[in-house]
Amino acid sequence: MKLNNILKYGLVLAIPAMSLVSCVSSGDNQGWEFAPQMYVSDAYEPFSQEEGFTGYNPNNMTMRLPVNGTVARGQVGYIYPYANTGEGYEASASYTSSMLATQSNVAEGKRLYDINCSHCHGKSGKNDGAIFKSKKMPGPSWKGLTSDYFKNLPDGKVYHVITHGKGLMGPHAAFLSPEERWKVIHHLRKLSLGDAFEFDPEQETSLGADGSDANGENGTNMDGANGSSNNGAGANFPGTNEERQLVLNAMSKVMFKVLPNRKELKASSFVGLDELAKLLVSNSDWKAVVVGRTGTTVTEDGAENLSQERANTVVNYLVSKGVDSGNLVAKAGGDDTHTGENMTSEGRQSNRRVEIEIYK
């Protein structure tokens, strides 16, 4: 009886002991794999290394490398031309993006900033985050996002620092995609400029067959405005509906930079203005008045002249593309065209636009 108990209990103890021993791998012994497909997939996996591919792909990879000179779909934004060097940092000053500073993009930039940046730089960008406050890491020498240093720092250099890091700040390319980095930069500019920051239009105006927008207004605006516009000069427009739509689309793509270059065109404006210039050159008897409208405030130095300066910028660009300067006039719109309360950022935003009136 005792012998039977010994055998019985011995067998019960031997089973888990054998299981533990059999699962132990050492040297070339892989042990027992109870779910081998969890370790080695039956299907080929990209960039995995398999025996037998030596003669086809480098490093025994199951996926071939892209053809020289090509870019994988969806990866264009990851091609950043500047190396992590001092020379690369200086050259990055000219790097720009077509990512618009719309309200939705800036809001997403704020969300990403709060997750990835605020623990050092603080919620409002004053370099007062928990890490800097704890003295575990020294803060930067510049005093927050409202400092002149940051306001004058080109967006391209900010992108370079986020991508590669600089000083004690490590690279964040692994945490933020190229598009997300630009959204964060737009939020940084919003924190830096405050009420002076100008949002880009959320999207282009949807045009009907008669050249009117969804609200029944003839034309659209180009600087984040919510008010009506006289682009195309309504019933006096001398061309066809297709030509009017060309004008509307061209003007809707025109954007200006933020401080300190608020009267300079963004690169995204050029394609539309080039098409508009071709139309005006081919119709040499057409006249055009470019009207700048700006939501001004007494706190913005020189803002009262900004509408005229922006209108001048558009006219000068059209002239540079061959349009007869005698057919163009630039002027500033009056305060009677304001559509919102001008002492709030939202009201000024609704008043910012540039229009073009074309007639014969």
C-alpha positions as CSV (number, residue, x, y, z in Angstrom):
1,M,0.0,0.0,0.0
2,K,2.8,2.3,0.9
3,L,4.6,1.4,-2.3
4,N,1.5,2.3,-4.4
5,N,1.2,5.7,-2.7
6,I,4.9,6.4,-3.3
7,L,4.4,5.5,-7.0
8,K,1.2,7.5,-7.3
9,Y,2.6,10.7,-5.6
10,G,5.9,10.2,-7.5
11,L,4.1,10.2,-10.8
12,V,2.1,13.3,-9.9
13,L,5.2,15.2,-9.0
14,A,7.2,13.9,-12.0
15,I,4.8,15.3,-14.6
16,P,5.2,19.0,-13.7
17,A,9.0,18.5,-13.2
18,M,9.4,17.0,-16.6
19,S,7.3,19.8,-18.1
20,L,9.6,22.4,-16.6
21,V,12.7,20.6,-17.7
22,S,11.4,20.1,-21.3
23,C,10.6,23.9,-21.6
24,V,14.1,25.0,-20.7
25,S,16.2,26.0,-23.7
26,S,20.0,26.0,-23.7
27,G,22.6,26.1,-26.4
28,D,21.2,24.6,-29.5
29,N,18.3,23.0,-27.7
30,Q,15.2,25.1,-28.3
31,G,13.1,23.1,-25.9
32,W,9.5,22.2,-26.7
33,E,7.4,24.7,-28.6
34,F,3.8,24.3,-27.7
35,A,2.6,27.0,-30.2
36,P,5.3,27.2,-32.9
37,Q,3.2,29.5,-35.1
38,M,3.6,32.1,-32.4
39,Y,7.3,32.2,-33.0
40,V,7.6,31.4,-36.7
41,S,4.9,32.5,-39.0
42,D,3.8,30.2,-41.8
43,A,3.5,33.2,-44.1
44,Y,6.4,35.2,-45.2
45,E,6.8,38.4,-43.2
46,P,8.4,41.6,-44.6
47,F,12.1,42.0,-43.7
48,S,12.2,38.7,-41.8
49,Q,15.2,36.5,-42.6
50,E,14.6,33.0,-44.0
51,E,16.9,30.3,-45.3
52,G,16.9,29.9,-49.1
53,F,16.6,33.6,-50.1
54,T,20.3,34.2,-50.4
55,G,20.2,34.2,-54.1
56,Y,17.3,36.6,-54.4
57,N,17.3,39.3,-51.7
58,P,20.1,40.8,-49.6
59,N,20.5,39.5,-46.1
60,N,18.1,36.6,-46.8
61,M,15.2,39.0,-46.4
62,T,11.8,37.9,-47.7
63,M,11.0,41.4,-49.0
64,R,13.1,43.1,-51.6
65,L,14.5,46.6,-51.2
66,P,12.8,49.5,-53.1
67,V,14.1,50.2,-56.5
68,N,16.8,52.9,-56.4
69,G,15.3,56.3,-56.8
70,T,11.8,55.3,-55.7
71,V,9.9,56.0,-52.5
72,A,7.5,53.6,-50.8
73,R,3.9,54.8,-50.8
74,G,3.1,57.0,-47.9
75,Q,6.8,57.5,-47.0
76,V,7.5,60.7,-48.8
77,G,7.1,62.8,-45.7
78,Y,9.9,60.8,-44.0
79,I,12.5,62.0,-46.5
80,Y,14.2,64.8,-44.6
81,P,17.2,66.2,-46.5
82,Y,19.3,67.6,-43.7
83,A,21.8,65.6,-41.6
84,N,22.2,65.9,-37.9
85,T,25.1,68.2,-38.1
86,G,25.7,71.9,-37.5
87,E,25.6,72.5,-41.2
88,G,22.3,70.6,-41.5
89,Y,20.8,72.7,-38.7
90,E,21.7,75.9,-40.4
91,A,20.4,74.7,-43.8
92,S,17.1,73.6,-42.3
93,A,16.1,77.2,-41.9
94,S,14.7,77.1,-45.5
95,Y,12.7,73.9,-44.9
96,T,9.0,74.4,-45.1
97,S,5.8,72.3,-45.2
98,S,2.5,72.5,-46.9
99,M,0.7,71.4,-43.7
100,L,-1.8,74.2,-43.1
101,A,-2.2,75.9,-39.7
102,T,-5.9,75.2,-39.6
103,Q,-7.8,75.2,-36.3
104,S,-8.1,71.4,-36.4
105,N,-4.4,71.0,-37.1
106,V,-3.4,73.4,-34.3
107,A,-5.8,71.6,-31.9
108,E,-4.2,68.3,-32.8
109,G,-0.8,69.9,-32.4
110,K,-1.8,71.0,-28.9
111,R,-2.8,67.4,-28.0
112,L,0.5,66.0,-29.2
113,Y,2.4,68.8,-27.5
114,D,0.8,68.0,-24.2
115,I,1.8,64.4,-24.5
116,N,5.3,64.7,-25.8
117,C,6.6,68.2,-24.8
118,S,4.7,69.8,-21.9
119,H,6.6,67.7,-19.2
120,C,9.6,69.8,-20.0
121,H,8.4,73.0,-21.7
122,G,5.2,73.4,-19.7
123,K,1.6,73.6,-20.9
124,S,1.9,77.3,-22.0
125,G,5.5,77.0,-23.3
126,K,7.2,78.8,-20.5
127,N,9.8,76.1,-19.9
128,D,8.2,75.4,-16.6
129,G,7.3,71.7,-17.0
130,A,7.7,69.2,-14.2
131,I,11.1,68.0,-15.4
132,F,12.7,71.5,-15.6
133,K,11.0,72.5,-12.3
134,S,12.5,69.4,-10.5
135,K,16.0,70.5,-11.7
136,K,16.6,66.9,-13.0
137,M,17.5,68.5,-16.3
138,P,18.5,72.2,-16.9
139,G,16.1,74.2,-19.0
140,P,17.1,76.0,-22.2
141,S,18.7,79.4,-22.1
142,W,15.8,81.0,-24.0
143,K,12.9,82.1,-21.8
144,G,9.9,80.3,-23.3
145,L,8.0,80.4,-26.6
146,T,7.2,84.1,-26.3
147,S,10.9,85.1,-26.3
148,D,12.3,86.9,-29.3
149,Y,14.7,84.0,-29.9
150,F,11.9,81.6,-30.6
151,K,9.7,84.1,-32.5
152,N,12.6,84.6,-34.9
153,L,13.5,80.9,-35.1
154,P,12.5,79.5,-38.6
155,D,10.0,76.7,-38.6
156,G,12.5,74.6,-40.4
157,K,15.0,74.8,-37.6
158,V,12.3,73.8,-35.1
159,Y,11.4,70.8,-37.3
160,H,15.1,69.9,-37.4
161,V,15.4,70.0,-33.6
162,I,12.2,67.9,-33.1
163,T,13.6,65.4,-35.6
164,H,17.2,65.1,-34.6
165,G,17.3,66.7,-31.2
166,K,19.6,69.4,-30.0
167,G,21.7,69.8,-26.9
168,L,20.0,67.9,-24.0
169,M,16.8,67.5,-26.0
170,G,16.7,64.1,-27.6
171,P,15.2,63.3,-31.0
172,H,11.4,62.9,-31.2
173,A,11.2,61.4,-34.7
174,A,10.3,58.0,-33.2
175,F,7.3,59.5,-31.4
176,L,5.9,62.0,-34.0
177,S,5.4,61.5,-37.7
178,P,6.4,64.3,-40.1
179,E,2.9,65.5,-40.3
180,E,2.5,65.5,-36.5
181,R,5.8,67.4,-36.1
182,W,4.4,70.2,-38.2
183,K,1.1,70.2,-36.3
184,V,3.1,70.6,-33.1
185,I,5.1,73.5,-34.6
186,H,1.8,75.3,-35.6
187,H,0.7,74.9,-31.9
188,L,4.1,76.3,-30.8
189,R,3.5,79.4,-33.0
190,K,0.0,79.8,-31.6
191,L,1.5,79.8,-28.0
192,S,4.2,82.2,-29.1
193,L,2.1,84.7,-31.0
194,G,-1.1,84.6,-29.0
195,D,-3.9,86.8,-30.6
196,A,-1.5,87.7,-33.5
197,F,-1.5,84.1,-34.7
198,E,-3.6,83.6,-37.9
199,F,-5.3,80.4,-38.7
200,D,-5.3,79.1,-42.3
201,P,-8.7,78.2,-43.9
202,E,-10.0,74.8,-42.8
203,Q,-10.7,73.8,-46.3
204,E,-11.4,75.1,-49.8
205,T,-14.8,76.5,-50.5
206,S,-17.1,74.1,-52.3
207,L,-18.3,75.8,-55.5
208,G,-21.5,75.3,-57.4
209,A,-22.0,75.1,-61.1
210,D,-22.6,78.9,-61.3
211,G,-19.4,79.6,-59.5
212,S,-21.0,80.4,-56.1
213,D,-20.0,78.8,-52.8
214,A,-22.2,76.8,-50.6
215,N,-23.6,79.9,-48.9
216,G,-24.6,81.5,-52.2
217,E,-21.8,84.1,-52.1
218,N,-19.9,84.8,-55.2
219,G,-16.3,84.0,-54.5
220,T,-14.2,82.9,-51.5
221,N,-11.6,84.3,-49.2
222,M,-8.0,83.2,-48.7
223,D,-6.7,84.2,-45.3
224,G,-8.9,82.3,-42.8
225,A,-11.8,84.6,-43.2
226,N,-15.4,83.7,-42.5
227,G,-16.9,86.7,-44.1
228,S,-18.3,87.2,-47.7
229,S,-16.1,88.0,-50.6
230,N,-16.3,89.7,-54.0
231,N,-13.8,87.5,-55.8
232,G,-14.7,87.5,-59.5
233,A,-16.8,90.7,-59.2
234,G,-20.1,88.8,-59.3
235,A,-22.2,89.5,-62.4
236,N,-19.6,91.8,-63.8
237,F,-17.0,89.0,-64.2
238,P,-16.2,89.0,-68.0
239,G,-15.3,85.4,-68.4
240,T,-17.0,82.0,-68.2
241,N,-18.1,80.1,-65.1
242,E,-15.1,77.8,-65.6
243,E,-12.8,80.8,-65.6
244,R,-14.4,82.2,-62.5
245,Q,-13.9,78.9,-60.7
246,L,-10.3,79.1,-61.7
247,V,-10.1,82.5,-60.1
248,L,-11.9,81.3,-56.9
249,N,-9.7,78.2,-56.6
250,A,-6.5,80.2,-57.2
251,M,-7.4,82.8,-54.5
252,S,-8.5,80.1,-52.0
253,K,-5.0,78.7,-52.1
254,V,-3.3,82.0,-51.4
255,M,-1.8,82.1,-47.9
256,F,0.5,84.5,-46.0
257,K,3.2,83.7,-43.5
258,V,2.9,84.6,-39.8
259,L,5.0,87.1,-37.8
260,P,7.4,88.6,-38.6
261,N,6.8,88.0,-42.3
262,R,3.0,88.5,-42.4
263,K,3.0,90.2,-45.8
264,E,5.0,87.4,-47.5
265,L,3.3,84.7,-49.5
266,K,3.6,81.0,-48.5
267,A,5.0,78.7,-51.1
268,S,1.6,76.9,-51.3
269,S,0.1,80.1,-52.9
270,F,2.3,80.0,-56.1
271,V,0.5,77.3,-58.1
272,G,-2.9,79.0,-57.9
273,L,-1.5,82.5,-58.6
274,D,0.4,81.2,-61.6
275,E,-2.8,79.9,-63.1
276,L,-4.5,83.2,-62.4
277,A,-1.6,85.1,-64.0
278,K,-1.9,82.9,-67.2
279,L,-5.6,83.8,-67.3
280,L,-5.0,87.5,-67.0
281,V,-2.2,87.5,-69.5
282,S,-4.4,85.6,-72.1
283,N,-7.1,88.3,-71.6
284,S,-5.1,91.5,-71.8
285,D,-8.3,93.6,-71.8
286,W,-9.3,92.5,-68.4
287,K,-8.8,94.7,-65.3
288,A,-8.4,93.6,-61.7
289,V,-8.5,95.2,-58.3
290,V,-6.9,93.3,-55.5
291,V,-8.5,94.3,-52.1
292,G,-6.8,93.4,-48.8
293,R,-8.9,93.2,-45.7
294,T,-7.4,92.7,-42.3
295,G,-8.8,92.4,-38.8
296,T,-6.6,95.1,-37.1
297,T,-6.0,95.8,-33.4
298,V,-4.2,98.6,-31.7
299,T,-1.9,96.1,-30.0
300,E,-0.4,95.0,-33.4
301,D,2.2,97.4,-34.6
302,G,1.7,98.3,-38.3
303,A,-1.5,96.2,-38.6
304,E,-3.4,99.1,-40.1
305,N,-1.1,98.9,-43.2
306,L,-1.1,95.1,-43.5
307,S,-4.2,94.9,-45.7
308,Q,-2.6,97.2,-48.2
309,E,0.8,95.5,-48.1
310,R,-0.8,92.1,-48.7
311,A,-2.7,93.4,-51.6
312,N,0.6,94.9,-53.0
313,T,2.3,91.5,-52.5
314,V,-0.4,89.7,-54.7
315,V,-0.2,92.4,-57.4
316,N,3.6,92.3,-57.5
317,Y,3.6,88.6,-57.8
318,L,1.1,88.7,-60.7
319,V,3.2,91.4,-62.4
320,S,6.3,89.1,-62.0
321,K,4.4,86.5,-64.0
322,G,3.8,88.7,-67.0
323,V,0.5,90.5,-66.1
324,D,0.4,94.1,-67.3
325,S,0.9,96.3,-64.2
326,G,-1.5,98.9,-65.8
327,N,-4.3,96.4,-65.5
328,L,-3.9,95.8,-61.8
329,V,-4.7,98.0,-58.8
330,A,-4.0,97.2,-55.1
331,K,-6.0,98.7,-52.3
332,A,-7.0,98.2,-48.7
333,G,-10.6,97.5,-47.7
334,G,-12.2,99.8,-45.2
335,D,-13.5,99.0,-41.8
336,D,-17.1,99.1,-43.1
337,T,-16.4,95.6,-44.5
338,H,-15.7,94.0,-41.1
339,T,-18.0,91.1,-40.3
340,G,-17.1,90.5,-36.7
341,E,-16.1,92.1,-33.4
342,N,-12.6,93.4,-34.1
343,M,-11.3,93.4,-30.5
344,T,-11.4,89.6,-30.2
345,S,-9.2,87.1,-31.9
346,E,-12.2,85.3,-33.4
347,G,-13.7,88.5,-34.7
348,R,-10.4,89.6,-36.3
349,Q,-10.1,86.1,-37.8
350,S,-13.4,86.6,-39.6
351,N,-12.2,89.9,-41.0
352,R,-8.9,88.7,-42.6
353,R,-9.1,88.1,-46.3
354,V,-7.9,89.3,-49.7
355,E,-10.2,89.5,-52.6
356,I,-9.9,90.1,-56.3
357,E,-12.4,91.9,-58.5
358,I,-12.1,91.3,-62.2
359,Y,-13.9,93.4,-64.8
360,K,-13.5,94.6,-68.4
